[in-house]
């Protein structure tokens, strides 16, 4: 196989896409873990709010935690969309490779 061989080019492309999906999955996991941490913080703040009558700062903290959670959820959704798109590209390369094998 040479660098100009279409099968070699397709296999190289597939490998690069698999690397991309792996990195995106790692990012999605990191975002999921960050979101879980924020959710724990929300629970802690809500518990503190039930225990105390002074809730001004806690309300602000809760609001900020919800904003962070929303930002992370948006980033995670975008990451998941990129994963789906990259997996679709892998599928296209796989079909191309299958055609090369049968032809």
N, CA, C and O atoms as CSV, one atom per row, in Angstrom:
chain,resi,resn,atom,element,x,y,z
A,1,UNK,N,N,0.838,-1.185,0.000
A,1,UNK,CA,C,0.000,0.000,0.000
A,1,UNK,C,C,0.883,1.249,0.000
A,1,UNK,O,O,1.827,1.358,0.783
A,2,UNK,N,N,0.568,2.163,-0.870
A,2,UNK,CA,C,1.290,3.436,-0.901
A,2,UNK,C,C,0.410,4.522,-0.321
A,2,UNK,O,O,-0.770,4.305,-0.042
A,3,UNK,N,N,1.004,5.705,-0.141
A,3,UNK,CA,C,0.219,6.826,0.379
A,3,UNK,C,C,-0.908,7.216,-0.567
A,3,UNK,O,O,-1.907,7.797,-0.143
A,4,UNK,N,N,-0.749,6.897,-1.841
A,4,UNK,CA,C,-1.766,7.260,-2.824
A,4,UNK,C,C,-2.851,6.193,-2.956
A,4,UNK,O,O,-3.866,6.418,-3.614
A,5,UNK,N,N,-2.644,5.062,-2.348
A,5,UNK,CA,C,-3.614,3.975,-2.400
A,5,UNK,C,C,-4.906,4.421,-1.714
A,5,UNK,O,O,-4.874,4.802,-0.544
A,6,UNK,N,N,-6.046,4.381,-2.420
A,6,UNK,CA,C,-7.307,4.843,-1.832
A,6,UNK,C,C,-7.682,4.092,-0.543
A,6,UNK,O,O,-8.268,4.672,0.371
A,7,UNK,N,N,-7.345,2.826,-0.483
A,7,UNK,CA,C,-7.653,2.062,0.735
A,7,UNK,C,C,-6.829,2.590,1.908
A,7,UNK,O,O,-7.341,2.724,3.020
A,8,UNK,N,N,-5.570,2.886,1.663
A,8,UNK,CA,C,-4.702,3.437,2.707
A,8,UNK,C,C,-5.232,4.793,3.172
A,8,UNK,O,O,-5.271,5.071,4.371
A,9,UNK,N,N,-5.633,5.624,2.233
A,9,UNK,CA,C,-6.187,6.942,2.573
A,9,UNK,C,C,-7.450,6.778,3.416
A,9,UNK,O,O,-7.631,7.485,4.408
A,10,UNK,N,N,-8.323,5.851,3.025
A,10,UNK,CA,C,-9.567,5.622,3.761
A,10,UNK,C,C,-9.289,5.085,5.165
A,10,UNK,O,O,-9.928,5.503,6.131
A,11,UNK,N,N,-8.343,4.166,5.274
A,11,UNK,CA,C,-8.002,3.616,6.592
A,11,UNK,C,C,-7.388,4.683,7.494
A,11,UNK,O,O,-7.666,4.724,8.693
A,12,UNK,N,N,-6.563,5.537,6.921
A,12,UNK,CA,C,-5.969,6.637,7.687
A,12,UNK,C,C,-7.058,7.590,8.159
A,12,UNK,O,O,-7.049,8.043,9.304
A,13,UNK,N,N,-7.992,7.887,7.269
A,13,UNK,CA,C,-9.117,8.766,7.633
A,13,UNK,C,C,-9.948,8.131,8.748
A,13,UNK,O,O,-10.348,8.811,9.693
A,14,UNK,N,N,-10.204,6.837,8.636
A,14,UNK,CA,C,-11.005,6.150,9.656
A,14,UNK,C,C,-10.304,6.195,11.008
A,14,UNK,O,O,-10.938,6.447,12.033
A,15,UNK,N,N,-9.001,5.951,11.010
A,15,UNK,CA,C,-8.245,5.996,12.255
A,15,UNK,C,C,-8.329,7.385,12.890
A,15,UNK,O,O,-8.521,7.505,14.100
A,16,UNK,N,N,-8.188,8.417,12.088
A,16,UNK,CA,C,-8.275,9.790,12.609
A,16,UNK,C,C,-9.663,10.061,13.194
A,16,UNK,O,O,-9.782,10.715,14.231
A,17,UNK,N,N,-10.696,9.568,12.545
A,17,UNK,CA,C,-12.066,9.763,13.053
A,17,UNK,C,C,-12.284,9.011,14.361
A,17,UNK,O,O,-12.943,9.521,15.267
A,18,UNK,N,N,-11.741,7.811,14.466
A,18,UNK,CA,C,-11.866,7.041,15.701
A,18,UNK,C,C,-11.154,7.767,16.842
A,18,UNK,O,O,-11.652,7.803,17.967
A,19,UNK,N,N,-10.007,8.335,16.554
A,19,UNK,CA,C,-9.293,9.132,17.560
A,19,UNK,C,C,-10.158,10.314,17.996
A,19,UNK,O,O,-10.246,10.623,19.185
A,20,UNK,N,N,-10.795,10.969,17.028
A,20,UNK,CA,C,-11.678,12.105,17.341
A,20,UNK,C,C,-12.842,11.676,18.228
A,20,UNK,O,O,-13.167,12.364,19.196
A,21,UNK,N,N,-13.468,10.551,17.910
A,21,UNK,CA,C,-14.593,10.068,18.718
A,21,UNK,C,C,-14.128,9.746,20.130
A,21,UNK,O,O,-14.827,10.036,21.101
A,22,UNK,N,N,-12.961,9.153,20.240
A,22,UNK,CA,C,-12.425,8.835,21.560
A,22,UNK,C,C,-12.218,10.105,22.381
A,22,UNK,O,O,-12.582,10.152,23.556
A,23,UNK,N,N,-11.639,11.128,21.771
A,23,UNK,CA,C,-11.423,12.398,22.473
A,23,UNK,C,C,-12.745,13.056,22.835
A,23,UNK,O,O,-12.883,13.614,23.923
A,24,UNK,N,N,-13.708,12.996,21.942
A,24,UNK,CA,C,-15.024,13.582,22.224
A,24,UNK,C,C,-15.735,12.830,23.352
A,24,UNK,O,O,-16.395,13.442,24.191
A,25,UNK,N,N,-15.599,11.511,23.367
A,25,UNK,CA,C,-16.198,10.738,24.462
A,25,UNK,C,C,-15.548,11.085,25.797
A,25,UNK,O,O,-16.229,11.163,26.819
A,26,UNK,N,N,-14.248,11.291,25.790
A,26,UNK,CA,C,-13.556,11.702,27.016
A,26,UNK,C,C,-14.067,13.071,27.475
A,26,UNK,O,O,-14.291,13.288,28.666
A,27,UNK,N,N,-14.247,13.978,26.535
A,27,UNK,CA,C,-14.770,15.313,26.873
A,27,UNK,C,C,-16.204,15.216,27.413
A,27,UNK,O,O,-16.556,15.894,28.379
A,28,UNK,N,N,-17.015,14.378,26.791
A,28,UNK,CA,C,-18.392,14.198,27.262
A,28,UNK,C,C,-18.404,13.636,28.683
A,28,UNK,O,O,-19.224,14.046,29.505
A,29,UNK,N,N,-17.514,12.714,28.972
A,29,UNK,CA,C,-17.419,12.154,30.319
A,29,UNK,C,C,-16.996,13.221,31.319
A,29,UNK,O,O,-17.552,13.310,32.414
A,30,UNK,N,N,-16.004,14.036,30.937
A,30,UNK,CA,C,-15.550,15.114,31.814
A,30,UNK,C,C,-16.695,16.079,32.113
A,30,UNK,O,O,-16.863,16.516,33.252
A,31,UNK,N,N,-17.480,16.409,31.090
A,31,UNK,CA,C,-18.612,17.317,31.280
A,31,UNK,C,C,-19.690,16.676,32.154
A,31,UNK,O,O,-20.305,17.351,32.980
A,32,UNK,N,N,-19.916,15.390,31.976
A,32,UNK,CA,C,-20.893,14.678,32.804
A,32,UNK,C,C,-20.458,14.690,34.268
A,32,UNK,O,O,-21.278,14.890,35.164
A,33,UNK,N,N,-19.179,14.477,34.501
A,33,UNK,CA,C,-18.658,14.511,35.870
A,33,UNK,C,C,-18.759,15.913,36.463
A,33,UNK,O,O,-19.101,16.066,37.636
A,34,UNK,N,N,-18.466,16.930,35.669
A,34,UNK,CA,C,-18.579,18.313,36.149
A,34,UNK,C,C,-20.026,18.631,36.487
A,34,UNK,O,O,-20.299,19.285,37.494
A,35,UNK,N,N,-20.947,18.177,35.660
A,35,UNK,CA,C,-22.369,18.405,35.921
A,35,UNK,C,C,-22.798,17.704,37.209
A,35,UNK,O,O,-23.563,18.264,37.994
A,36,UNK,N,N,-22.319,16.506,37.427
A,36,UNK,CA,C,-22.648,15.788,38.663
A,36,UNK,C,C,-22.135,16.562,39.877
A,36,UNK,O,O,-22.814,16.626,40.902
A,37,UNK,N,N,-20.950,17.145,39.767
A,37,UNK,CA,C,-20.417,17.953,40.856
A,37,UNK,C,C,-21.284,19.171,41.128
A,37,UNK,O,O,-21.535,19.509,42.285
A,38,UNK,N,N,-21.737,19.825,40.085
A,38,UNK,CA,C,-22.617,20.992,40.247
A,38,UNK,C,C,-23.945,20.562,40.873
A,38,UNK,O,O,-24.483,21.264,41.730
A,39,UNK,N,N,-24.468,19.427,40.455
A,39,UNK,CA,C,-25.729,18.945,41.017
A,39,UNK,C,C,-25.582,18.661,42.511
A,39,UNK,O,O,-26.505,18.914,43.286
A,40,UNK,N,N,-24.430,18.139,42.914
A,40,UNK,CA,C,-24.182,17.927,44.347
A,40,UNK,C,C,-24.127,19.265,45.077
A,40,UNK,O,O,-24.630,19.387,46.194
A,41,UNK,N,N,-23.529,20.252,44.458
A,41,UNK,CA,C,-23.463,21.590,45.044
A,41,UNK,C,C,-24.864,22.186,45.200
A,41,UNK,O,O,-25.160,22.815,46.216
A,42,UNK,N,N,-25.711,21.991,44.212
A,42,UNK,CA,C,-27.099,22.469,44.293
A,42,UNK,C,C,-27.796,21.813,45.481
A,42,UNK,O,O,-28.479,22.489,46.251
A,43,UNK,N,N,-27.629,20.514,45.630
A,43,UNK,CA,C,-28.255,19.813,46.755
A,43,UNK,C,C,-27.751,20.341,48.095
A,43,UNK,O,O,-28.527,20.513,49.035
A,44,UNK,N,N,-26.442,20.597,48.174
A,44,UNK,CA,C,-25.872,21.133,49.412
A,44,UNK,C,C,-26.450,22.507,49.724
A,44,UNK,O,O,-26.799,22.791,50.870
A,45,UNK,N,N,-26.550,23.349,48.717
A,45,UNK,CA,C,-27.092,24.695,48.913
A,45,UNK,C,C,-28.558,24.622,49.336
A,45,UNK,O,O,-28.981,25.335,50.246
A,46,UNK,N,N,-29.322,23.769,48.685
A,46,UNK,CA,C,-30.740,23.635,49.047
A,46,UNK,C,C,-30.891,23.143,50.478
A,46,UNK,O,O,-31.774,23.601,51.204
A,47,UNK,N,N,-30.042,22.220,50.885
A,47,UNK,CA,C,-30.078,21.732,52.264
A,47,UNK,C,C,-29.730,22.858,53.237
A,47,UNK,O,O,-30.390,23.023,54.263
A,48,UNK,N,N,-28.694,23.630,52.912
A,48,UNK,CA,C,-28.333,24.771,53.758
A,48,UNK,C,C,-29.465,25.791,53.840
A,48,UNK,O,O,-29.678,26.404,54.887
A,49,UNK,N,N,-30.186,25.972,52.745
A,49,UNK,CA,C,-31.293,26.941,52.734
A,49,UNK,C,C,-32.409,26.502,53.682
A,49,UNK,O,O,-33.076,27.339,54.290
A,50,UNK,N,N,-32.607,25.200,53.805
A,50,UNK,CA,C,-33.643,24.691,54.708
A,50,UNK,C,C,-33.235,24.858,56.173
A,50,UNK,O,O,-34.084,24.980,57.056
A,51,UNK,N,N,-31.924,24.861,56.414
A,51,UNK,CA,C,-31.429,24.925,57.788
A,51,UNK,C,C,-31.325,26.341,58.330
A,51,UNK,O,O,-31.314,26.528,59.546
A,52,UNK,N,N,-31.251,27.332,57.470
A,52,UNK,CA,C,-30.990,28.689,57.940
A,52,UNK,C,C,-32.037,29.665,57.409
A,52,UNK,O,O,-32.650,29.445,56.365
A,53,UNK,N,N,-32.219,30.734,58.150
A,53,UNK,CA,C,-33.172,31.747,57.703
A,53,UNK,C,C,-32.479,32.802,56.841
A,53,UNK,O,O,-33.148,33.537,56.115
A,54,UNK,N,N,-31.172,32.885,56.909
A,54,UNK,CA,C,-30.405,33.839,56.119
A,54,UNK,C,C,-30.075,33.199,54.783
A,54,UNK,O,O,-29.088,32.471,54.672
A,55,UNK,N,N,-30.887,33.460,53.771
A,55,UNK,CA,C,-30.729,32.761,52.502
A,55,UNK,C,C,-30.273,33.662,51.354
A,55,UNK,O,O,-30.171,33.189,50.222
A,56,UNK,N,N,-29.997,34.932,51.606
A,56,UNK,CA,C,-29.605,35.842,50.533
A,56,UNK,C,C,-28.427,35.335,49.730
A,56,UNK,O,O,-28.514,35.219,48.508
A,57,UNK,N,N,-27.328,35.031,50.398
A,57,UNK,CA,C,-26.139,34.532,49.694
A,57,UNK,C,C,-26.394,33.138,49.125
A,57,UNK,O,O,-25.902,32.807,48.046
A,58,UNK,N,N,-27.160,32.324,49.847
A,58,UNK,CA,C,-27.444,30.978,49.358
A,58,UNK,C,C,-28.279,31.015,48.082
A,58,UNK,O,O,-28.077,30.206,47.176
A,59,UNK,N,N,-29.211,31.953,48.017
A,59,UNK,CA,C,-30.021,32.097,46.805
A,59,UNK,C,C,-29.116,32.467,45.630
A,59,UNK,O,O,-29.253,31.929,44.531
A,60,UNK,N,N,-28.196,33.387,45.879
A,60,UNK,CA,C,-27.243,33.780,44.836
A,60,UNK,C,C,-26.373,32.585,44.426
A,60,UNK,O,O,-26.153,32.353,43.238
A,61,UNK,N,N,-25.884,31.836,45.409
A,61,UNK,CA,C,-25.075,30.648,45.120
A,61,UNK,C,C,-25.864,29.633,44.305
A,61,UNK,O,O,-25.338,29.030,43.369
A,62,UNK,N,N,-27.121,29.450,44.666
A,62,UNK,CA,C,-27.978,28.501,43.957
A,62,UNK,C,C,-28.179,28.946,42.511
A,62,UNK,O,O,-28.110,28.136,41.585
A,63,UNK,N,N,-28.426,30.230,42.331
A,63,UNK,CA,C,-28.608,30.778,40.990
A,63,UNK,C,C,-27.345,30.549,40.147
A,63,UNK,O,O,-27.436,30.124,38.995
A,64,UNK,N,N,-26.185,30.829,40.716
A,64,UNK,CA,C,-24.920,30.639,40.003
A,64,UNK,C,C,-24.686,29.168,39.667
A,64,UNK,O,O,-24.201,28.847,38.582
A,65,UNK,N,N,-25.026,28.287,40.583
A,65,UNK,CA,C,-24.863,26.850,40.336
A,65,UNK,C,C,-25.770,26.397,39.192
A,65,UNK,O,O,-25.356,25.600,38.349
A,66,UNK,N,N,-27.003,26.901,39.160
A,66,UNK,CA,C,-27.911,26.546,38.068
A,66,UNK,C,C,-27.394,27.080,36.733
A,66,UNK,O,O,-27.525,26.410,35.709
A,67,UNK,N,N,-26.809,28.276,36.736
A,67,UNK,CA,C,-26.230,28.828,35.507
A,67,UNK,C,C,-25.069,27.964,35.023
A,67,UNK,O,O,-24.961,27.674,33.832
A,68,UNK,N,N,-24.201,27.552,35.949
A,68,UNK,CA,C,-23.073,26.685,35.588
A,68,UNK,C,C,-23.583,25.361,35.014
A,68,UNK,O,O,-23.059,24.851,34.024
A,69,UNK,N,N,-24.616,24.821,35.662
A,69,UNK,CA,C,-25.173,23.554,35.184
A,69,UNK,C,C,-25.720,23.712,33.768
A,69,UNK,O,O,-25.532,22.831,32.930
A,70,UNK,N,N,-26.382,24.809,33.500
A,70,UNK,CA,C,-26.916,25.049,32.162
A,70,UNK,C,C,-25.818,25.166,31.121
A,70,UNK,O,O,-25.944,24.649,30.011
A,71,UNK,N,N,-24.745,25.844,31.481
A,71,UNK,CA,C,-23.607,25.981,30.570
A,71,UNK,C,C,-22.989,24.621,30.274
A,71,UNK,O,O,-22.660,24.314,29.128
A,72,UNK,N,N,-22.837,23.817,31.307
A,72,UNK,CA,C,-22.248,22.483,31.125
A,72,UNK,C,C,-23.180,21.598,30.298
A,72,UNK,O,O,-22.715,20.851,29.437
A,73,UNK,N,N,-24.487,21.673,30.549
A,73,UNK,CA,C,-25.433,20.875,29.780
A,73,UNK,C,C,-25.389,21.242,28.300
A,73,UNK,O,O,-25.460,20.368,27.436
A,74,UNK,N,N,-25.272,22.529,28.013
A,74,UNK,CA,C,-25.172,22.977,26.626
A,74,UNK,C,C,-23.900,22.434,25.981
A,74,UNK,O,O,-23.933,21.928,24.859
A,75,UNK,N,N,-22.787,22.539,26.688
A,75,UNK,CA,C,-21.516,22.037,26.159
A,75,UNK,C,C,-21.584,20.532,25.934
A,75,UNK,O,O,-21.064,20.024,24.941
A,76,UNK,N,N,-22.219,19.826,26.850
A,76,UNK,CA,C,-22.325,18.371,26.710
A,76,UNK,C,C,-23.189,18.007,25.507
A,76,UNK,O,O,-22.864,17.078,24.768
A,77,UNK,N,N,-24.287,18.732,25.306
A,77,UNK,CA,C,-25.155,18.472,24.158
A,77,UNK,C,C,-24.413,18.725,22.843
A,77,UNK,O,O,-24.550,17.959,21.890
A,78,UNK,N,N,-23.629,19.802,22.799
A,78,UNK,CA,C,-22.833,20.091,21.602
A,78,UNK,C,C,-21.801,18.997,21.365
A,78,UNK,O,O,-21.567,18.599,20.223
A,79,UNK,N,N,-21.190,18.516,22.424
A,79,UNK,CA,C,-20.211,17.440,22.320
A,79,UNK,C,C,-20.879,16.169,21.790
A,79,UNK,O,O,-20.324,15.481,20.934
A,80,UNK,N,N,-22.049,15.870,22.292
A,80,UNK,CA,C,-22.766,14.677,21.839
A,80,UNK,C,C,-23.150,14.793,20.367
A,80,UNK,O,O,-23.133,13.798,19.644
A,81,UNK,N,N,-23.494,15.995,19.919
A,81,UNK,CA,C,-23.799,16.202,18.504
A,81,UNK,C,C,-22.557,15.962,17.646
A,81,UNK,O,O,-22.651,15.383,16.564
A,82,UNK,N,N,-21.407,16.401,18.123
A,82,UNK,CA,C,-20.156,16.176,17.385
A,82,UNK,C,C,-19.814,14.692,17.355
A,82,UNK,O,O,-19.291,14.194,16.358
A,83,UNK,N,N,-20.107,13.986,18.441
A,83,UNK,CA,C,-19.866,12.540,18.465
A,83,UNK,C,C,-20.708,11.857,17.396
A,83,UNK,O,O,-20.202,11.031,16.636
A,84,UNK,N,N,-21.990,12.201,17.337
A,84,UNK,CA,C,-22.889,11.594,16.353
A,84,UNK,C,C,-22.404,11.894,14.939
A,84,UNK,O,O,-22.371,10.998,14.095
A,85,UNK,N,N,-22.028,13.138,14.671
A,85,UNK,CA,C,-21.555,13.518,13.338
A,85,UNK,C,C,-20.278,12.758,12.967
A,85,UNK,O,O,-20.125,12.311,11.830
A,86,UNK,N,N,-19.375,12.616,13.921
A,86,UNK,CA,C,-18.124,11.908,13.651
A,86,UNK,C,C,-18.383,10.427,13.435
A,86,UNK,O,O,-17.764,9.809,12.568
A,87,UNK,N,N,-19.290,9.852,14.213
A,87,UNK,CA,C,-19.644,8.443,14.013
A,87,UNK,C,C,-20.277,8.229,12.640
A,87,UNK,O,O,-20.071,7.187,12.017
A,88,UNK,N,N,-21.040,9.203,12.171
A,88,UNK,CA,C,-21.624,9.102,10.829
A,88,UNK,C,C,-20.531,9.141,9.760
A,88,UNK,O,O,-20.621,8.445,8.749
A,89,UNK,N,N,-19.504,9.953,9.985
A,89,UNK,CA,C,-18.373,9.992,9.060
A,89,UNK,C,C,-17.650,8.645,9.038
A,89,UNK,O,O,-17.238,8.171,7.979
A,90,UNK,N,N,-17.501,8.038,10.207
A,90,UNK,CA,C,-16.867,6.712,10.271
A,90,UNK,C,C,-17.690,5.713,9.462
A,90,UNK,O,O,-17.141,4.881,8.739
A,91,UNK,N,N,-19.002,5.805,9.593
A,91,UNK,CA,C,-19.880,4.902,8.850
A,91,UNK,C,C,-19.688,5.065,7.340
A,91,UNK,O,O,-19.673,4.082,6.598
A,92,UNK,N,N,-19.540,6.318,6.895
A,92,UNK,CA,C,-19.312,6.564,5.464
A,92,UNK,C,C,-17.998,5.937,5.010
A,92,UNK,O,O,-17.928,5.320,3.947
A,93,UNK,N,N,-16.968,6.099,5.817
A,93,UNK,CA,C,-15.673,5.515,5.474
A,93,UNK,C,C,-15.773,3.992,5.468
A,93,UNK,O,O,-15.195,3.334,4.603
A,94,UNK,N,N,-16.501,3.434,6.426
A,94,UNK,CA,C,-16.682,1.982,6.468
A,94,UNK,C,C,-17.380,1.483,5.204
A,94,UNK,O,O,-17.004,0.444,4.660
A,95,UNK,N,N,-18.388,2.211,4.733
A,95,UNK,CA,C,-19.076,1.810,3.496
A,95,UNK,C,C,-18.129,1.899,2.299
A,95,UNK,O,O,-18.148,1.046,1.412
A,96,UNK,N,N,-17.306,2.941,2.292
A,96,UNK,CA,C,-16.325,3.085,1.225
A,96,UNK,C,C,-15.350,1.910,1.242
A,96,UNK,O,O,-15.050,1.328,0.200
A,97,UNK,N,N,-14.866,1.572,2.415
A,97,UNK,CA,C,-13.940,0.448,2.554
A,97,UNK,C,C,-14.598,-0.867,2.148
A,97,UNK,O,O,-13.977,-1.709,1.500
A,98,UNK,N,N,-15.854,-1.035,2.535
A,98,UNK,CA,C,-16.559,-2.264,2.157
A,98,UNK,C,C,-16.689,-2.368,0.646
A,98,UNK,O,O,-16.576,-3.452,0.074
A,99,UNK,N,N,-16.927,-1.237,0.010
A,99,UNK,CA,C,-17.003,-1.235,-1.445
A,99,UNK,C,C,-15.678,-1.572,-2.097
A,99,UNK,O,O,-15.645,-2.211,-3.148
A,100,UNK,N,N,-14.590,-1.148,-1.483
A,100,UNK,CA,C,-13.257,-1.456,-2.004
A,100,UNK,C,C,-12.954,-2.945,-1.856
A,100,UNK,O,O,-12.270,-3.535,-2.693
A,101,UNK,N,N,-13.469,-3.542,-0.785
A,101,UNK,CA,C,-13.216,-4.970,-0.552
A,101,UNK,C,C,-14.013,-5.844,-1.505
A,101,UNK,O,O,-13.549,-6.910,-1.911
A,102,UNK,N,N,-15.205,-5.401,-1.862
A,102,UNK,CA,C,-16.058,-6.240,-2.711
A,102,UNK,C,C,-15.802,-5.996,-4.194
A,102,UNK,O,O,-16.230,-6.771,-5.049
A,103,UNK,N,N,-15.093,-4.896,-4.484
A,103,UNK,CA,C,-14.872,-4.541,-5.900
A,103,UNK,C,C,-13.653,-5.080,-6.409
A,103,UNK,O,O,-13.326,-4.872,-7.578
